[in-house]
Amino acid sequence: MKQPFLPKLTKCALLVILSLSTGLGIIVVVSSLTMPQVKDFRQEYVLAQAIRHGVYPYLPVPELGKLWLPGVDLSGYPHPTPHPVVVGWLCLPLTWFGFGAAAQLWLVFELCCLLLAVLLWQRLAHVTLDRQHVPLTICVLLGWPPLYGELWIGQLTLLLLVLFLTAWLALRHGWEKLGGALLGVLLLLKLMGWPLLLWLLWRRQRRPVWAAALTCLSAHALIGLVHGWALIWDYYTRVGPLVTAHYQTHEDNFSLWSIGPRLFSAAHQGKGFAAAPLLNAPLLAQALAVLLPLLFLAAALRWALRVKHFDLGFALLLAAGAVLNPVAWSFYLLLALPACDLLLRQLQAQRWPHGWTFATALTLGATLIPQPLYSRVALLFASGVDAAGRPVVPVLPGLVTFVPLAALVLLLVMLVKVESQLE
């Protein structure tokens, strides 16, 4: 008789871990309601308030906070909001509420996006979930640190995931103009989705690319007419580079763009700790900051073109895009959920081969550790402080904060390799 894949004791242990992580996630989400002042949503709120009241929206966040969030500490944002004007338009209805109520409404909106994302993936994956399984799936996801971290600070990633899944569904059904327009909206909200457009262009699917371009151009024309063309110029030439430089070497940023400066530049240091570079070579740091994303983009496009199924290519580039922008936070891993599910389905189709299954478990397990814990591990190696009072960590222990990046890359490699074995 064939032995079960998981022994009963292992299943019980997994159930306990799952229950504890879900409980922790629910506690984190509920507690965020009592501490709205910690939410990153503060930036979206003051942006929308500035737009509503005719104040220039790209003043430094603390200056805008004095007008609409008095008494709230915004010293952690000594820069303009990184969000485009379209995000401010999206949040305009919330400006008629105080910040506490607005943050609560935003959390409700995010939870609705989570539910919608589960239902959309159900359609995409051709899975029929019973009514009781939908809330169970949501509860399980709430135990995942990238998700409850997203809900804790009130970010946009769940909305982006819904838009990605809707565009995916539209493109699969042949509604290329709708799918492209949705990818254009993603560019407007967070400069996300552009690797998918390159992939579609390479596949000679030009209609969604033109639809995305037309959507972006139309929105920017409207922004220019309403707010002035100088605002658009200021956002792309000053605000974007300023925010990127501020967060490029932040220890929790695991974007490919940050590897070079973390390794070879003494000019930029993290916010929680400082790390001496392996070699102070600013030109090398700048070169790697561009070269590594380009190499990974080329590899991801090659993988997406090699796989035989449209869904795998879309999921692969959706996940890869999470680290191809200059800043990548842990909640961006939500964009890798479809790739994770497809990989698990492939392993299930092969009756869970032990080698690949073990590697997948280790890879996904790395994402179960909250990103701040990786920073705390690095701080265990600290020796002294710098002139700014930050702990000094050797550069190699400091690289432990890139574990989520390594996990994402390994996940995509396994997705391609396991798919090739199914053919």
C-alpha positions, 0 to 999 in steps of 0.5 A: 500500500502506498504511504500517504504523502504527509504523515498524520503527525506532520499534518497535525503540526502543519495545522497548528502552525497554520492556526497560529499564523492565522490567529496572529494575522487576524490580531494584527489586522484588528489591532490596526483599526485602533492604531490608524496613525501607523498606517502608510495610508497617511500618504494617500490621505494627505495626497487626496486632501491636497487635491481636494483643497487645491494645495500642491500635492507634492509638497513634503508629506510632513508639510501636508500632514500639518494641514490634515493630520496634526499631531500625527508623526510623519517624520518618517516621510521626509519627502513628497508622497510617491503616489501618482495623482490617480491614487489621489483621485481614487481616495478623494471620497475618503477626504470627507471623513476624518483620518481614523474613519478613512483608514477603517473604510480603506481597510474594508475596501482592501478586504473586499479586494481580497475577497474579489481576488479569491473569487477571480482566481477561482475563475482563472484556475477553474476551481469551484469553491463551496461557500464555506471554503471561500472564508476559509481560504481568506482566513488561511491567507490572513496568516501570511505575513505579506498579506497581514502586513499589507492590511496593517499599513494600508497599501494598494497591493490588493487592489493591484492584484484584483486589476491584474487578475481581471486583466488576465481574465480579459486577455484569456477570453480575447478581450484584448482592449479591456485587458490592455486598458486595465494594464494601463490603469496599473501603470497609472497607479503604481508603474506596475505591469510593464513587463507583461506589456513587453511580453505581449508585444513580443507575442505579437499581441499589439492590441492590449499594448496600444490600449494600455498606452492610450489609457496612460496618455488619456489619463496624463492628458486629463491630469495636465488639463486639471492640475497643470503640465508642470505637476506631471513633469515635477512628479517624473523628474523630481519626486520619483528620483527623490523617493527612489534615492531615499528608499534604495538602501532601506534594509527592508527593500529587496528590489534588484535595484538595491543590491548594487548600492547595498554592496558597493556604495558608502554614500547611501545607508539603510534606515535601521542599520548601516552596513559598510560596503564590500568596496566603495565603488559608486560607479559599480553600484550604479551599473549594477543597479541598472544591470541586475534588473535588466538581466532578470527582466531578460531571463523572466521574459525568456522563461515566459516565452518558453512556457507552453501555457499563457497562464504560466507566462502571465503568472511568472511575469506578474511575480517578477514585476514585484522586484523590477521596480526600484522599491520592493516591499514584502507585501509586493509578494502578494503578486506572486500568489498565482505563481505559488498556486500554479506551482503547487498544482503542478506538483500535485499533478506529478504526485508531489515529487519529494525533491521539488516538493521539499524545495518548494516548502523551503522556498515558501517557508522563507516568505512566512517569516515577517520581513522585520525579523530578517532585519533583526537577524542582521542586527545580531551581528552589529558592532558599534554605531555610526555617526548617525547613531545607527547600528553598524552591521557587516555587509554580508549579514546585512544581505539576509534581508534579501531572502524574500528576493531569493525565494521569489527567484527560486519560485519562478525557476521551479515554476518553469522547471516543473512545467517542463517535466509535465510535457 
